[in-house]
Each structure stands twice: as structure tokens, then as C-alpha cells.
Amino acid sequence: MNELQALEARGRMGNKFANRIAMVGRETGNRGLGKQQGTTRVIYDTIDMYNGSTAGVTSFDFFGTLNNKAFPFTNINRNSFTDAEAMSVARAYLTYMYCNNGSVSYATTSQFSLISGLDEATSFLQSIEGISKSYFTTAGKVAGLQLAEGSLLISGQEVLKKFNFLSANAVFNHKSNVLTSTQNYSNSGSTAALPSGTTSTTFATNRGSQVYTFDSAAVIPPNREFRFPINTGAYTLPASTITALNYGQHYLRLTLEGFGAIPSVEGTL
């Protein structure tokens, strides 16, 4: 029995994805994959939402082009894994990121003043303490982002077909518990004060509901290129008298999470 399978059989991992990765390794002729170290794996890619005007980009080819990016925009340098790597994609979510000193896209010196889920960005972002401009009100509408639809492609094969990220919206996520402003809306269980301007009739976002867990977790095997192209509905970035200020300021990130295999040098730990 190989290492990932053994860990699963002994119940140490509490994770049903280990056998799946080992099986994919055998099916693709990489039997050594099952002997690698099991781990939690998170990968992400971030794309500039600016396209020359305040109208936002509506086609995002996540993981399609990584060679001009580094942290904090991505944590991988190519869209394929090595012989000893694989990942079972169990969860996904989209993130809006605002850079207040942006002028050059993907600059590693970018200073981000806001990181939020799409529910927050479209519901009450303009009221969050510390944000001086009224983003996403009448001056800038991004609700179209919530209509995002995308597919996971591995070697050109569609293994996750046209997933609609509206399912990750707290109102529609089948695992969510939509909260009111009189209840806590942090996923930690603590009660936090609502942003100013919200009322008791305004729903507060359950942040834990913005991460979607797939019913079937696709495996990205070694040496296979993967991409996650996403199309969104129309939206408008916050208006500015100088449209160039939008360049390098507004970003959309896709994060994939799951169980992974990484190289084991001295045996699994």
C-alpha cells in the first residue's frame, strides 16, 4: 500500500481525497505519486480588472498567464505541477482586492487597503470603516461579478463544467446560514459591530458562506496544464476623473483549496 493510501486507511488524515490522488497517479502512469507527502494545498491567481476605462474586464483567464506575476498576486510560477505534485480541488472562492497606491499592474510593492468577498463588495463595502470613497454605490457597480461562471480545464479537458459562483453567494449557498445585522457575521462565532449605515433589516454577510465546497473534487495530476477561465456579467469600476488611476488598483483573485501531494524527500511525515 502506498503512503497516501496508507494514511487514508489508518484514518490519520481524515481526508477522503488521498486515495483519489493515488488512483489518478496509477491511471496516468505515475505510481510514485502515491508515495509522496500529503498536505493541504492552496493556489491562487490574481488579475487586474482594468481594461483602459472604468468598464471592467469580463473575461478572466485564471492560471493562464503566470510568468509576469509574483506574490502577492500568485503563489505558483507555472500552471502545471511537477512529477511528485498533485491537487484535489475541494473548494473555491473569488476575492475583490483594492490597491490604494496602484499605478503599475502586478507590482510587488502594491499596498492593498481592502480585501473582501464579493458579497461584501456588493452589499455594504462602501460603509466599512477606513474606506473613504463610496465604492460600489451609484458611482461603481460590481454586482455583475457575482454572476461569474467558469470551468476548470486540465489539458484542455473540462473537468468542472460552467460552475456559477452565484452559488457561493451567502443567499444561495446551500451550506450557508444567512444572518441578520443583530447576529454575528464573522465566521469565528464572535459578534462584531455592523458597518455604519446598515440597519436591522440589512442582511449581514456570513463570510464562511463565500467559500464553495464542490460535491466532486477534480484532481489536477502532475505535468498537465490547468486553467480556470471565468466570464462575468457587466459591471463598472468606481468612477474616477483620471481613468489611469484604475490601472493597478482593482483586482479579482481566484483561490483553489484542497488536499495535495508534494515531494517526499525523506519519507512521509
C-alpha positions, 0 to 999 in steps of 0.5 A: 500500500502506498503512503497516501493510501496508507494514511487514508486507511489508518484514518490519520488524515481524515481526508477522503481525497488521498486515495483519489490522488493515488488512483489518478497517479496509477491511471496516468502512469505515475505510481510514485505519486502515491508515495509522496507527502500529503498536505493541504494545498492552496493556489491562487491567481490574481488579475487586474480588472482594468481594461483602459476605462472604468468598464471592467474586464469580463473575461478572466483567464485564471492560471493562464498567464503566470510568468509576469506575476509574483506574490502577492498576486500568485503563489505558483510560477507555472500552471502545471505541477511537477512529477511528485505534485498533485491537487484535489480541488475541494473548494473555491472562492473569488476575492475583490482586492483594492490597491490604494497606491496602484499605478503599475499592474502586478507590482510587488510593492502594491499596498492593498487597503481592502480585501473582501468577498464579493458579497461584501463588495456588493452589499455594504463595502462602501460603509466599512470603516477606513474606506473613504470613497463610496465604492460600489454605490451609484458611482461603481457597480460590481454586482455583475461579478457575482454572476461569474461562471467558469470551468476548470480545464486540465489539458484542455479537458473540462473537468468542472463544467460552467460552475456559477459562483452565484452559488457561493453567494451567502443567499444561495449557498446551500451550506450557508446560514444567512444572518441578520445585522443583530447576529454575528457575521464573522465566521469565528462565532464572535459578534462584531459591530455592523458597518455604519449605515446598515440597519436591522433589516440589512442582511449581514454577510456570513463570510464562511458562506463565500467559500464553495465546497464542490460535491466532486473534487477534480484532481489536477495530476502532475505535468498537465496544464490547468486553467480556470477561465471565468466570464462575468456579467457587466459591471463598472469600476468606481468612477474616477476623473483620471481613468489611469488611476484604475490601472493597478488598483482593482483586482479579482483573485481566484483561490483553489483549496484542497488536499495535495501531494508534494515531494517526499524527500525523506519519507512521509511525515 
